[in-house]
Each structure stands twice: as structure tokens, then as C-alpha cells.
Amino acid sequence: MSAMPAPAISRGSPLRVQTPHFELRSLTPEMVTDDYVSWWNDALIQAQLGSRPRGWTLEHARRHVERFDNKWSFHLGIYTRDEERLIGFTTILANPRTGVSVTNRVLGDKSYWRKGVSKELSAWTIPFVFEQLGMQKIKAEVRGPNASSIALCEYLGFEREGLLRRELPGGKPGERLDVHVFGFLREDWMAKCANHQSPWSPRPKPGR
């Protein structure tokens, strides 16, 4: 994979991008499903995020989705290409002042856990953040002992930058969670591309 610029996007317009097996679509309030709401209230899913069930209603979820502007903040539904079924979402928050972006991903459909979905989607997310948003760094924070997320960061080339001990309250009363901090610099990404060391697949094409 090279560091050639990705096709330009229309800032502020909804995104729709295809990867080999999935499609990312900018979510709107009208696209919020009962399944989507349930992911915010699922104890196991929220534990993966170092949080507790939110107790959200459909209205809570729709207000959350409305916050994203598709300029510097993106909330993208993950759809299967074969069934066009919503199975999760990816969030990208880019700070134009600092040049740092944070991302997270939730797979609400547990049947897709540990199936390589995040590796495939990162083939689009990482170039998008560096090329289209012009960010200088991607920061990732893994809350609690989430071994699969830590392994993903290391696989993608993120460097471990620190450990915030007992930083956040956990899902159980009295529990405190460590936060593992990782970072990926633009120059490190470009060097990996130039040296053909990128672990991800070739960049997917924009959807129709």
C-alpha cells in the first residue's frame, strides 16, 4: 500500500464507503435501529468500552447520532455488504487544532467478534484520517484488560505511549480500570507505506 492521496471527499456530506465485506455509512437519526439502541444498554458490550449500560431510549440514541457533522466528527454504521445489515459502528473524532484524532469501534453483533472486522475496516480508517482529515496522529485508548483491542493496536503499528493506572470506574461497584494509551504518527504510517510494511489490505474503493 502506498501513501498516495485518497480520492477527495465532500466535507460535511454523508459518507458511504465499501470495504471487501462491509460498507460504512454515515448514520442519521432515521437510521437508528432497536439493535443500535440495545448495544448502548448491553452490559458485555459496554464493558468492552470500560463503561456501564447507558439505559438509553431510541430518542437518546437519535440525539447522540445528531451530534456528528461529517466534517471533523463521524459516526459510521457498519453494514454487511451481502445482507445490508447494521452490525456495529465506527466513530472518528478529529481535532483540527491539535492534529490528533481518536477513533473507536463497536461491533454490536457479537457473532462478528474476533473475525477480523476491525483489521479490514482499519484499511480505510487510517488512510482517511491521515490523508483526508490531515491529522498528524491517531490516538487510541484501550480501557481495561481488553486483550483483543491491545493486540489490534500493536498489529496496526501503533506505539504504546503509556498506562494510566486505575484511571476510570469500571462496570462493577468499586472497580477501577487501567487505560492503555497508544499512538500512531503520520510519519510512521508513511514510512511503513513506503517500505511496504503496512499490515492492512489495499485501500477499499468509495461506494456508489
mmCIF file of the C-alpha atoms, coordinates in Angstrom:
data_MODEL
# 
_entry.id   MODEL 
# 
loop_
_atom_site.group_PDB 
_atom_site.id 
_atom_site.type_symbol 
_atom_site.label_atom_id 
_atom_site.label_alt_id 
_atom_site.label_comp_id 
_atom_site.label_asym_id 
_atom_site.label_entity_id 
_atom_site.label_seq_id 
_atom_site.pdbx_PDB_ins_code 
_atom_site.Cartn_x 
_atom_site.Cartn_y 
_atom_site.Cartn_z 
_atom_site.occupancy 
_atom_site.B_iso_or_equiv 
_atom_site.pdbx_formal_charge 
_atom_site.auth_seq_id 
_atom_site.auth_comp_id 
_atom_site.auth_asym_id 
_atom_site.auth_atom_id 
_atom_site.pdbx_PDB_model_num 
ATOM 1   C CA . MET A 1 1   ? 0.000   0.000   0.000  1.00 0.00 ? 1   MET A CA 1 
ATOM 2   C CA . SER A 1 2   ? 1.359   3.429   -0.933 1.00 0.00 ? 2   SER A CA 1 
ATOM 3   C CA . ALA A 1 3   ? 0.876   6.820   0.659  1.00 0.00 ? 3   ALA A CA 1 
ATOM 4   C CA . MET A 1 4   ? -0.814  8.228   -2.468 1.00 0.00 ? 4   MET A CA 1 
ATOM 5   C CA . PRO A 1 5   ? -3.687  10.619  -1.692 1.00 0.00 ? 5   PRO A CA 1 
ATOM 6   C CA . ALA A 1 6   ? -7.130  9.060   -1.396 1.00 0.00 ? 6   ALA A CA 1 
ATOM 7   C CA . PRO A 1 7   ? -9.960  10.338  -3.604 1.00 0.00 ? 7   PRO A CA 1 
ATOM 8   C CA . ALA A 1 8   ? -11.293 13.651  -2.273 1.00 0.00 ? 8   ALA A CA 1 
ATOM 9   C CA . ILE A 1 9   ? -14.448 13.628  -0.187 1.00 0.00 ? 9   ILE A CA 1 
ATOM 10  C CA . SER A 1 10  ? -17.131 16.281  0.146  1.00 0.00 ? 10  SER A CA 1 
ATOM 11  C CA . ARG A 1 11  ? -16.713 17.579  3.685  1.00 0.00 ? 11  ARG A CA 1 
ATOM 12  C CA . GLY A 1 12  ? -19.985 17.751  5.572  1.00 0.00 ? 12  GLY A CA 1 
ATOM 13  C CA . SER A 1 13  ? -21.733 15.305  3.252  1.00 0.00 ? 13  SER A CA 1 
ATOM 14  C CA . PRO A 1 14  ? -22.676 11.769  4.351  1.00 0.00 ? 14  PRO A CA 1 
ATOM 15  C CA . LEU A 1 15  ? -20.029 9.141   3.696  1.00 0.00 ? 15  LEU A CA 1 
ATOM 16  C CA . ARG A 1 16  ? -20.572 5.766   2.109  1.00 0.00 ? 16  ARG A CA 1 
ATOM 17  C CA . VAL A 1 17  ? -17.504 3.582   1.660  1.00 0.00 ? 17  VAL A CA 1 
ATOM 18  C CA . GLN A 1 18  ? -17.184 -0.081  0.736  1.00 0.00 ? 18  GLN A CA 1 
ATOM 19  C CA . THR A 1 19  ? -14.569 -2.490  2.024  1.00 0.00 ? 19  THR A CA 1 
ATOM 20  C CA . PRO A 1 20  ? -14.305 -6.098  0.784  1.00 0.00 ? 20  PRO A CA 1 
ATOM 21  C CA . HIS A 1 21  ? -17.041 -7.401  3.104  1.00 0.00 ? 21  HIS A CA 1 
ATOM 22  C CA . PHE A 1 22  ? -18.643 -4.332  4.681  1.00 0.00 ? 22  PHE A CA 1 
ATOM 23  C CA . GLU A 1 23  ? -19.979 -0.889  3.944  1.00 0.00 ? 23  GLU A CA 1 
ATOM 24  C CA . LEU A 1 24  ? -19.565 2.186   6.151  1.00 0.00 ? 24  LEU A CA 1 
ATOM 25  C CA . ARG A 1 25  ? -22.419 4.706   6.049  1.00 0.00 ? 25  ARG A CA 1 
ATOM 26  C CA . SER A 1 26  ? -22.838 7.976   7.925  1.00 0.00 ? 26  SER A CA 1 
ATOM 27  C CA . LEU A 1 27  ? -25.631 7.355   10.406 1.00 0.00 ? 27  LEU A CA 1 
ATOM 28  C CA . THR A 1 28  ? -28.592 9.699   10.659 1.00 0.00 ? 28  THR A CA 1 
ATOM 29  C CA . PRO A 1 29  ? -31.313 9.688   13.330 1.00 0.00 ? 29  PRO A CA 1 
ATOM 30  C CA . GLU A 1 30  ? -33.658 7.960   10.902 1.00 0.00 ? 30  GLU A CA 1 
ATOM 31  C CA . MET A 1 31  ? -31.179 5.084   10.511 1.00 0.00 ? 31  MET A CA 1 
ATOM 32  C CA . VAL A 1 32  ? -31.083 4.283   14.246 1.00 0.00 ? 32  VAL A CA 1 
ATOM 33  C CA . THR A 1 33  ? -32.486 0.806   14.897 1.00 0.00 ? 33  THR A CA 1 
ATOM 34  C CA . ASP A 1 34  ? -33.611 -1.031  18.009 1.00 0.00 ? 34  ASP A CA 1 
ATOM 35  C CA . ASP A 1 35  ? -30.457 -3.137  17.709 1.00 0.00 ? 35  ASP A CA 1 
ATOM 36  C CA . TYR A 1 36  ? -28.318 0.011   17.752 1.00 0.00 ? 36  TYR A CA 1 
ATOM 37  C CA . VAL A 1 37  ? -30.037 1.218   20.934 1.00 0.00 ? 37  VAL A CA 1 
ATOM 38  C CA . SER A 1 38  ? -29.583 -2.181  22.564 1.00 0.00 ? 38  SER A CA 1 
ATOM 39  C CA . TRP A 1 39  ? -25.796 -2.036  22.114 1.00 0.00 ? 39  TRP A CA 1 
ATOM 40  C CA . TRP A 1 40  ? -25.609 1.009   24.391 1.00 0.00 ? 40  TRP A CA 1 
ATOM 41  C CA . ASN A 1 41  ? -27.570 -0.895  27.032 1.00 0.00 ? 41  ASN A CA 1 
ATOM 42  C CA . ASP A 1 42  ? -25.721 -4.212  26.740 1.00 0.00 ? 42  ASP A CA 1 
ATOM 43  C CA . ALA A 1 43  ? -23.517 -4.862  29.793 1.00 0.00 ? 43  ALA A CA 1 
ATOM 44  C CA . LEU A 1 44  ? -20.994 -7.035  27.938 1.00 0.00 ? 44  LEU A CA 1 
ATOM 45  C CA . ILE A 1 45  ? -20.577 -4.599  25.025 1.00 0.00 ? 45  ILE A CA 1 
ATOM 46  C CA . GLN A 1 46  ? -20.230 -1.613  27.333 1.00 0.00 ? 46  GLN A CA 1 
ATOM 47  C CA . ALA A 1 47  ? -17.718 -3.486  29.485 1.00 0.00 ? 47  ALA A CA 1 
ATOM 48  C CA . GLN A 1 48  ? -15.512 -3.736  26.385 1.00 0.00 ? 48  GLN A CA 1 
ATOM 49  C CA . LEU A 1 49  ? -15.579 0.068   26.307 1.00 0.00 ? 49  LEU A CA 1 
ATOM 50  C CA . GLY A 1 50  ? -14.862 0.379   30.016 1.00 0.00 ? 50  GLY A CA 1 
ATOM 51  C CA . SER A 1 51  ? -18.354 1.668   30.668 1.00 0.00 ? 51  SER A CA 1 
ATOM 52  C CA . ARG A 1 52  ? -21.682 0.628   32.142 1.00 0.00 ? 52  ARG A CA 1 
ATOM 53  C CA . PRO A 1 53  ? -25.027 0.144   30.359 1.00 0.00 ? 53  PRO A CA 1 
ATOM 54  C CA . ARG A 1 54  ? -26.401 3.573   29.464 1.00 0.00 ? 54  ARG A CA 1 
ATOM 55  C CA . GLY A 1 55  ? -30.113 2.969   29.845 1.00 0.00 ? 55  GLY A CA 1 
ATOM 56  C CA . TRP A 1 56  ? -30.719 4.742   26.539 1.00 0.00 ? 56  TRP A CA 1 
ATOM 57  C CA . THR A 1 57  ? -34.011 5.040   24.717 1.00 0.00 ? 57  THR A CA 1 
ATOM 58  C CA . LEU A 1 58  ? -34.473 5.463   20.973 1.00 0.00 ? 58  LEU A CA 1 
ATOM 59  C CA . GLU A 1 59  ? -34.605 9.218   21.493 1.00 0.00 ? 59  GLU A CA 1 
ATOM 60  C CA . HIS A 1 60  ? -31.303 9.214   23.432 1.00 0.00 ? 60  HIS A CA 1 
ATOM 61  C CA . ALA A 1 61  ? -29.644 7.346   20.570 1.00 0.00 ? 61  ALA A CA 1 
ATOM 62  C CA . ARG A 1 62  ? -31.022 9.670   17.902 1.00 0.00 ? 62  ARG A CA 1 
ATOM 63  C CA . ARG A 1 63  ? -29.782 12.743  19.767 1.00 0.00 ? 63  ARG A CA 1 
ATOM 64  C CA . HIS A 1 64  ? -26.342 11.118  20.000 1.00 0.00 ? 64  HIS A CA 1 
ATOM 65  C CA . VAL A 1 65  ? -26.226 10.470  16.259 1.00 0.00 ? 65  VAL A CA 1 
ATOM 66  C CA . GLU A 1 66  ? -27.230 14.082  15.505 1.00 0.00 ? 66  GLU A CA 1 
ATOM 67  C CA . ARG A 1 67  ? -24.022 15.383  17.119 1.00 0.00 ? 67  ARG A CA 1 
ATOM 68  C CA . PHE A 1 68  ? -21.761 14.298  14.249 1.00 0.00 ? 68  PHE A CA 1 
ATOM 69  C CA . ASP A 1 69  ? -21.133 16.735  11.387 1.00 0.00 ? 69  ASP A CA 1 
ATOM 70  C CA . ASN A 1 70  ? -19.182 14.616  8.832  1.00 0.00 ? 70  ASN A CA 1 
ATOM 71  C CA . LYS A 1 71  ? -16.523 17.341  8.814  1.00 0.00 ? 71  LYS A CA 1 
ATOM 72  C CA . TRP A 1 72  ? -14.413 16.597  11.870 1.00 0.00 ? 72  TRP A CA 1 
ATOM 73  C CA . SER A 1 73  ? -16.673 14.109  13.631 1.00 0.00 ? 73  SER A CA 1 
ATOM 74  C CA . PHE A 1 74  ? -18.019 10.946  12.016 1.00 0.00 ? 74  PHE A CA 1 
ATOM 75  C CA . HIS A 1 75  ? -20.357 8.221   13.233 1.00 0.00 ? 75  HIS A CA 1 
ATOM 76  C CA . LEU A 1 76  ? -20.421 5.467   10.636 1.00 0.00 ? 76  LEU A CA 1 
ATOM 77  C CA . GLY A 1 77  ? -22.664 2.439   10.685 1.00 0.00 ? 77  GLY A CA 1 
ATOM 78  C CA . ILE A 1 78  ? -21.014 -0.870  9.764  1.00 0.00 ? 78  ILE A CA 1 
ATOM 79  C CA . TYR A 1 79  ? -23.235 -2.778  7.338  1.00 0.00 ? 79  TYR A CA 1 
ATOM 80  C CA . THR A 1 80  ? -22.727 -6.199  5.828  1.00 0.00 ? 80  THR A CA 1 
ATOM 81  C CA . ARG A 1 81  ? -22.498 -5.987  2.056  1.00 0.00 ? 81  ARG A CA 1 
ATOM 82  C CA . ASP A 1 82  ? -24.360 -9.231  1.442  1.00 0.00 ? 82  ASP A CA 1 
ATOM 83  C CA . GLU A 1 83  ? -27.395 -8.541  3.656  1.00 0.00 ? 83  GLU A CA 1 
ATOM 84  C CA . GLU A 1 84  ? -27.019 -4.770  4.174  1.00 0.00 ? 84  GLU A CA 1 
ATOM 85  C CA . ARG A 1 85  ? -27.471 -5.367  7.902  1.00 0.00 ? 85  ARG A CA 1 
ATOM 86  C CA . LEU A 1 86  ? -26.222 -2.960  10.576 1.00 0.00 ? 86  LEU A CA 1 
ATOM 87  C CA . ILE A 1 87  ? -23.798 -4.833  12.855 1.00 0.00 ? 87  ILE A CA 1 
ATOM 88  C CA . GLY A 1 88  ? -21.905 -2.009  14.574 1.00 0.00 ? 88  GLY A CA 1 
ATOM 89  C CA . PHE A 1 89  ? -20.414 1.443   14.191 1.00 0.00 ? 89  PHE A CA 1 
ATOM 90  C CA . THR A 1 90  ? -17.134 3.342   13.941 1.00 0.00 ? 90  THR A CA 1 
ATOM 91  C CA . THR A 1 91  ? -16.599 6.803   15.433 1.00 0.00 ? 91  THR A CA 1 
ATOM 92  C CA . ILE A 1 92  ? -13.886 9.232   14.322 1.00 0.00 ? 92  ILE A CA 1 
ATOM 93  C CA . LEU A 1 93  ? -13.240 12.454  16.230 1.00 0.00 ? 93  LEU A CA 1 
ATOM 94  C CA . ALA A 1 94  ? -10.587 14.674  14.638 1.00 0.00 ? 94  ALA A CA 1 
ATOM 95  C CA . ASN A 1 95  ? -9.248  17.823  16.284 1.00 0.00 ? 95  ASN A CA 1 
ATOM 96  C CA . PRO A 1 96  ? -8.090  20.323  13.643 1.00 0.00 ? 96  PRO A CA 1 
ATOM 97  C CA . ARG A 1 97  ? -6.347  22.459  16.281 1.00 0.00 ? 97  ARG A CA 1 
ATOM 98  C CA . THR A 1 98  ? -4.115  19.718  17.684 1.00 0.00 ? 98  THR A CA 1 
ATOM 99  C CA . GLY A 1 99  ? -3.952  17.494  14.605 1.00 0.00 ? 99  GLY A CA 1 
ATOM 100 C CA . VAL A 1 100 ? -4.855  14.461  16.715 1.00 0.00 ? 100 VAL A CA 1 
ATOM 101 C CA . SER A 1 101 ? -7.729  12.074  16.017 1.00 0.00 ? 101 SER A CA 1 
ATOM 102 C CA . VAL A 1 102 ? -9.295  9.457   18.250 1.00 0.00 ? 102 VAL A CA 1 
ATOM 103 C CA . THR A 1 103 ? -11.351 6.559   16.971 1.00 0.00 ? 103 THR A CA 1 
ATOM 104 C CA . ASN A 1 104 ? -13.367 3.733   18.418 1.00 0.00 ? 104 ASN A CA 1 
ATOM 105 C CA . ARG A 1 105 ? -15.371 0.867   17.023 1.00 0.00 ? 105 ARG A CA 1 
ATOM 106 C CA . VAL A 1 106 ? -18.241 -1.171  18.411 1.00 0.00 ? 106 VAL A CA 1 
ATOM 107 C CA . LEU A 1 107 ? -19.388 -4.464  16.942 1.00 0.00 ? 107 LEU A CA 1 
ATOM 108 C CA . GLY A 1 108 ? -22.854 -4.858  18.368 1.00 0.00 ? 108 GLY A CA 1 
ATOM 109 C CA . ASP A 1 109 ? -23.447 -8.190  16.657 1.00 0.00 ? 109 ASP A CA 1 
ATOM 110 C CA . LYS A 1 110 ? -21.315 -10.487 18.810 1.00 0.00 ? 110 LYS A CA 1 
ATOM 111 C CA . SER A 1 111 ? -21.172 -13.136 16.077 1.00 0.00 ? 111 SER A CA 1 
ATOM 112 C CA . TYR A 1 112 ? -18.648 -10.848 14.340 1.00 0.00 ? 112 TYR A CA 1 
ATOM 113 C CA . TRP A 1 113 ? -16.322 -10.568 17.325 1.00 0.00 ? 113 TRP A CA 1 
ATOM 114 C CA . ARG A 1 114 ? -12.767 -11.735 16.646 1.00 0.00 ? 114 ARG A CA 1 
ATOM 115 C CA . LYS A 1 115 ? -13.487 -12.242 12.949 1.00 0.00 ? 115 LYS A CA 1 
ATOM 116 C CA . GLY A 1 116 ? -11.005 -9.648  11.661 1.00 0.00 ? 116 GLY A CA 1 
ATOM 117 C CA . VAL A 1 117 ? -13.614 -6.946  11.072 1.00 0.00 ? 117 VAL A CA 1 
ATOM 118 C CA . SER A 1 118 ? -11.555 -4.190  12.708 1.00 0.00 ? 118 SER A CA 1 
ATOM 119 C CA . LYS A 1 119 ? -8.474  -5.109  10.695 1.00 0.00 ? 119 LYS A CA 1 
ATOM 120 C CA . GLU A 1 120 ? -10.421 -4.824  7.457  1.00 0.00 ? 120 GLU A CA 1 
ATOM 121 C CA . LEU A 1 121 ? -12.066 -1.518  8.369  1.00 0.00 ? 121 LEU A CA 1 
ATOM 122 C CA . SER A 1 122 ? -8.764  -0.018  9.519  1.00 0.00 ? 122 SER A CA 1 
ATOM 123 C CA . ALA A 1 123 ? -7.565  -0.327  5.911  1.00 0.00 ? 123 ALA A CA 1 
ATOM 124 C CA . TRP A 1 124 ? -9.888  2.583   5.170  1.00 0.00 ? 124 TRP A CA 1 
ATOM 125 C CA . THR A 1 125 ? -9.953  4.407   8.515  1.00 0.00 ? 125 THR A CA 1 
ATOM 126 C CA . ILE A 1 126 ? -6.204  5.009   8.893  1.00 0.00 ? 126 ILE A CA 1 
ATOM 127 C CA . PRO A 1 127 ? -5.606  6.483   5.386  1.00 0.00 ? 127 PRO A CA 1 
ATOM 128 C CA . PHE A 1 128 ? -8.817  8.514   5.714  1.00 0.00 ? 128 PHE A CA 1 
ATOM 129 C CA . VAL A 1 129 ? -7.685  10.140  8.951  1.00 0.00 ? 129 VAL A CA 1 
ATOM 130 C CA . PHE A 1 130 ? -4.201  10.971  7.672  1.00 0.00 ? 130 PHE A CA 1 
ATOM 131 C CA . GLU A 1 131 ? -4.954  11.809  4.032  1.00 0.00 ? 131 GLU A CA 1 
ATOM 132 C CA . GLN A 1 132 ? -8.437  13.316  4.051  1.00 0.00 ? 132 GLN A CA 1 
ATOM 133 C CA . LEU A 1 133 ? -8.528  14.890  7.513  1.00 0.00 ? 133 LEU A CA 1 
ATOM 134 C CA . GLY A 1 134 ? -4.856  15.876  7.541  1.00 0.00 ? 134 GLY A CA 1 
ATOM 135 C CA . MET A 1 135 ? -4.248  14.593  11.039 1.00 0.00 ? 135 MET A CA 1 
ATOM 136 C CA . GLN A 1 136 ? -0.720  14.173  12.381 1.00 0.00 ? 136 GLN A CA 1 
ATOM 137 C CA . LYS A 1 137 ? -1.524  11.462  14.897 1.00 0.00 ? 137 LYS A CA 1 
ATOM 138 C CA . ILE A 1 138 ? -4.139  8.862   15.749 1.00 0.00 ? 138 ILE A CA 1 
ATOM 139 C CA . LYS A 1 139 ? -4.563  8.166   19.439 1.00 0.00 ? 139 LYS A CA 1 
ATOM 140 C CA . ALA A 1 140 ? -6.164  5.021   20.811 1.00 0.00 ? 140 ALA A CA 1 
ATOM 141 C CA . GLU A 1 141 ? -7.165  4.356   24.388 1.00 0.00 ? 141 GLU A CA 1 
ATOM 142 C CA . VAL A 1 142 ? -7.958  0.817   25.481 1.00 0.00 ? 142 VAL A CA 1 
ATOM 143 C CA . ARG A 1 143 ? -9.937  0.760   28.686 1.00 0.00 ? 143 ARG A CA 1 
ATOM 144 C CA . GLY A 1 144 ? -9.425  -2.212  30.957 1.00 0.00 ? 144 GLY A CA 1 
ATOM 145 C CA . PRO A 1 145 ? -7.943  -5.615  30.115 1.00 0.00 ? 145 PRO A CA 1 
ATOM 146 C CA . ASN A 1 146 ? -9.205  -5.738  26.504 1.00 0.00 ? 146 ASN A CA 1 
ATOM 147 C CA . ALA A 1 147 ? -6.558  -8.039  25.063 1.00 0.00 ? 147 ALA A CA 1 
ATOM 148 C CA . SER A 1 148 ? -8.023  -8.119  21.546 1.00 0.00 ? 148 SER A CA 1 
ATOM 149 C CA . SER A 1 149 ? -8.012  -4.300  21.233 1.00 0.00 ? 149 SER A CA 1 
ATOM 150 C CA . ILE A 1 150 ? -4.449  -4.102  22.529 1.00 0.00 ? 150 ILE A CA 1 
ATOM 151 C CA . ALA A 1 151 ? -3.375  -6.741  20.021 1.00 0.00 ? 151 ALA A CA 1 
ATOM 152 C CA . LEU A 1 152 ? -5.110  -4.827  17.199 1.00 0.00 ? 152 LEU A CA 1 
ATOM 153 C CA . CYS A 1 153 ? -3.239  -1.606  18.049 1.00 0.00 ? 153 CYS A CA 1 
ATOM 154 C CA . GLU A 1 154 ? 0.069   -3.438  18.010 1.00 0.00 ? 154 GLU A CA 1 
ATOM 155 C CA . TYR A 1 155 ? -0.794  -5.211  14.748 1.00 0.00 ? 155 TYR A CA 1 
ATOM 156 C CA . LEU A 1 156 ? -1.606  -1.914  13.020 1.00 0.00 ? 156 LEU A CA 1 
ATOM 157 C CA . GLY A 1 157 ? 1.671   -0.325  14.075 1.00 0.00 ? 157 GLY A CA 1 
ATOM 158 C CA . PHE A 1 158 ? 0.568   1.832   16.993 1.00 0.00 ? 158 PHE A CA 1 
ATOM 159 C CA . GLU A 1 159 ? 3.206   2.523   19.636 1.00 0.00 ? 159 GLU A CA 1 
ATOM 160 C CA . ARG A 1 160 ? 2.427   2.070   23.304 1.00 0.00 ? 160 ARG A CA 1 
ATOM 161 C CA . GLU A 1 161 ? 2.733   5.514   24.904 1.00 0.00 ? 161 GLU A CA 1 
ATOM 162 C CA . GLY A 1 162 ? 1.647   4.985   28.451 1.00 0.00 ? 162 GLY A CA 1 
ATOM 163 C CA . LEU A 1 163 ? -0.513  3.345   31.087 1.00 0.00 ? 163 LEU A CA 1 
ATOM 164 C CA . LEU A 1 164 ? -2.990  5.350   33.141 1.00 0.00 ? 164 LEU A CA 1 
ATOM 165 C CA . ARG A 1 165 ? -3.414  3.220   36.214 1.00 0.00 ? 165 ARG A CA 1 
ATOM 166 C CA . ARG A 1 166 ? -6.888  2.883   37.725 1.00 0.00 ? 166 ARG A CA 1 
ATOM 167 C CA . GLU A 1 167 ? -7.997  5.803   35.580 1.00 0.00 ? 167 GLU A CA 1 
ATOM 168 C CA . LEU A 1 168 ? -11.714 5.071   35.209 1.00 0.00 ? 168 LEU A CA 1 
ATOM 169 C CA . PRO A 1 169 ? -14.539 3.478   37.169 1.00 0.00 ? 169 PRO A CA 1 
ATOM 170 C CA . GLY A 1 170 ? -15.383 0.024   35.861 1.00 0.00 ? 170 GLY A CA 1 
ATOM 171 C CA . GLY A 1 171 ? -18.629 -1.767  35.286 1.00 0.00 ? 171 GLY A CA 1 
ATOM 172 C CA . LYS A 1 172 ? -18.744 -3.256  38.781 1.00 0.00 ? 172 LYS A CA 1 
ATOM 173 C CA . PRO A 1 173 ? -19.110 -1.334  42.060 1.00 0.00 ? 173 PRO A CA 1 
ATOM 174 C CA . GLY A 1 174 ? -15.680 -0.371  43.382 1.00 0.00 ? 174 GLY A CA 1 
ATOM 175 C CA . GLU A 1 175 ? -13.888 -1.486  40.213 1.00 0.00 ? 175 GLU A CA 1 
ATOM 176 C CA . ARG A 1 176 ? -11.249 0.764   38.650 1.00 0.00 ? 176 ARG A CA 1 
ATOM 177 C CA . LEU A 1 177 ? -9.845  0.302   35.151 1.00 0.00 ? 177 LEU A CA 1 
ATOM 178 C CA . ASP A 1 178 ? -6.410  0.954   33.716 1.00 0.00 ? 178 ASP A CA 1 
ATOM 179 C CA . VAL A 1 179 ? -6.275  2.828   30.390 1.00 0.00 ? 179 VAL A CA 1 
ATOM 180 C CA . HIS A 1 180 ? -3.653  1.727   27.857 1.00 0.00 ? 180 HIS A CA 1 
ATOM 181 C CA . VAL A 1 181 ? -2.634  4.632   25.589 1.00 0.00 ? 181 VAL A CA 1 
ATOM 182 C CA . PHE A 1 182 ? -1.356  4.030   22.043 1.00 0.00 ? 182 PHE A CA 1 
ATOM 183 C CA . GLY A 1 183 ? -0.351  6.439   19.294 1.00 0.00 ? 183 GLY A CA 1 
ATOM 184 C CA . PHE A 1 184 ? 0.316   6.246   15.556 1.00 0.00 ? 184 PHE A CA 1 
ATOM 185 C CA . LEU A 1 185 ? 2.169   9.161   13.930 1.00 0.00 ? 185 LEU A CA 1 
ATOM 186 C CA . ARG A 1 186 ? 1.626   10.254  10.351 1.00 0.00 ? 186 ARG A CA 1 
ATOM 187 C CA . GLU A 1 187 ? 5.344   9.991   9.529  1.00 0.00 ? 187 GLU A CA 1 
ATOM 188 C CA . ASP A 1 188 ? 5.490   6.453   10.910 1.00 0.00 ? 188 ASP A CA 1 
ATOM 189 C CA . TRP A 1 189 ? 2.493   5.473   8.791  1.00 0.00 ? 189 TRP A CA 1 
ATOM 190 C CA . MET A 1 190 ? 4.041   6.991   5.663  1.00 0.00 ? 190 MET A CA 1 
ATOM 191 C CA . ALA A 1 191 ? 7.331   5.203   6.327  1.00 0.00 ? 191 ALA A CA 1 
ATOM 192 C CA . LYS A 1 192 ? 5.532   1.880   6.655  1.00 0.00 ? 192 LYS A CA 1 
ATOM 193 C CA . CYS A 1 193 ? 3.689   2.523   3.396  1.00 0.00 ? 193 CYS A CA 1 
ATOM 194 C CA . ALA A 1 194 ? 6.918   3.459   1.576  1.00 0.00 ? 194 ALA A CA 1 
ATOM 195 C CA . ASN A 1 195 ? 8.649   0.336   2.883  1.00 0.00 ? 195 ASN A CA 1 
ATOM 196 C CA . HIS A 1 196 ? 5.629   -1.922  2.153  1.00 0.00 ? 196 HIS A CA 1 
ATOM 197 C CA . GLN A 1 197 ? 5.371   -2.754  5.845  1.00 0.00 ? 197 GLN A CA 1 
ATOM 198 C CA . SER A 1 198 ? 1.687   -1.865  6.190  1.00 0.00 ? 198 SER A CA 1 
ATOM 199 C CA . PRO A 1 199 ? -0.156  -4.837  7.702  1.00 0.00 ? 199 PRO A CA 1 
ATOM 200 C CA . TRP A 1 200 ? -3.554  -3.833  6.302  1.00 0.00 ? 200 TRP A CA 1 
ATOM 201 C CA . SER A 1 201 ? -5.035  -4.707  2.925  1.00 0.00 ? 201 SER A CA 1 
ATOM 202 C CA . PRO A 1 202 ? -5.136  -2.346  -0.114 1.00 0.00 ? 202 PRO A CA 1 
ATOM 203 C CA . ARG A 1 203 ? -7.356  0.680   0.316  1.00 0.00 ? 203 ARG A CA 1 
ATOM 204 C CA . PRO A 1 204 ? -11.031 -0.016  -0.422 1.00 0.00 ? 204 PRO A CA 1 
ATOM 205 C CA . LYS A 1 205 ? -12.860 1.999   -3.057 1.00 0.00 ? 205 LYS A CA 1 
ATOM 206 C CA . PRO A 1 206 ? -15.634 4.503   -2.270 1.00 0.00 ? 206 PRO A CA 1 
ATOM 207 C CA . GLY A 1 207 ? -19.108 3.008   -2.598 1.00 0.00 ? 207 GLY A CA 1 
ATOM 208 C CA . ARG A 1 208 ? -21.585 4.121   -5.160 1.00 0.00 ? 208 ARG A CA 1 
# 
